[in-house]
């Protein structure tokens, strides 16, 4: 696999099954971050639908989607 940043990459299986990558990132109040995602497909077939969801929590309490 190739990664855009030369650090991390993931290959998701195709087909009709949903594939999920999840990561929790603890942050302190007033910190700011940028989410940068690079996606590509392999092979001649159309890529599946892609959904990106960022969720915000306060400790263990869900606050909102972003």
C-alpha positions as CSV (number, residue, x, y, z in Angstrom):
1,X,0.0,0.0,0.0
2,X,1.1,3.6,-0.6
3,X,0.4,6.4,1.8
4,X,0.1,10.1,1.0
5,X,2.1,11.1,4.0
6,X,4.4,8.1,4.0
7,X,3.2,7.2,7.5
8,X,-0.2,5.5,7.5
9,X,-2.4,3.9,5.0
10,X,-5.4,1.5,4.9
11,X,-6.9,-0.7,2.2
12,X,-10.6,-1.2,2.5
13,X,-12.3,-4.2,1.0
14,X,-14.7,-3.6,-1.8
15,X,-18.1,-5.1,-2.4
16,X,-21.4,-4.6,-0.8
17,X,-20.1,-4.6,2.8
18,X,-19.5,-1.3,4.6
19,X,-15.9,-0.6,5.5
20,X,-15.2,1.7,8.5
21,X,-12.1,3.4,9.9
22,X,-12.5,5.1,13.3
23,X,-10.1,7.0,15.4
24,X,-10.5,8.9,18.7
25,X,-8.3,11.9,19.2
26,X,-8.3,13.5,22.7
27,X,-7.9,17.3,22.6
28,X,-7.8,20.1,25.1
29,X,-10.2,23.1,25.1
30,X,-9.2,25.8,22.5
31,X,-7.0,23.5,20.5
32,X,-7.6,23.5,16.7
33,X,-6.9,20.8,14.2
34,X,-7.2,20.2,10.5
35,X,-8.6,16.9,9.1
36,X,-6.8,16.0,5.9
37,X,-8.0,12.9,4.0
38,X,-6.6,11.6,0.7
39,X,-8.7,8.9,-1.0
40,X,-8.2,6.9,-4.2
41,X,-9.6,3.7,-5.8
42,X,-7.9,0.8,-7.4
43,X,-9.2,-1.1,-10.4
44,X,-11.5,-0.3,-13.3
45,X,-14.8,-0.3,-11.4
46,X,-16.6,2.8,-9.9
47,X,-15.7,3.6,-6.4
48,X,-18.3,3.0,-3.6
49,X,-20.0,5.8,-1.8
50,X,-17.8,7.5,0.8
51,X,-19.0,9.1,4.0
52,X,-16.8,11.1,6.4
53,X,-18.2,11.9,9.8
54,X,-16.5,13.9,12.6
55,X,-18.2,13.6,16.0
56,X,-17.5,15.9,18.9
57,X,-17.6,14.7,22.5
58,X,-17.2,16.3,25.9
59,X,-15.6,13.5,28.0
60,X,-18.0,10.7,27.1
61,X,-21.0,12.8,26.2
62,X,-21.8,13.2,22.5
63,X,-22.1,16.9,21.6
64,X,-22.6,17.1,17.8
65,X,-21.6,16.0,14.3
66,X,-19.3,18.3,12.4
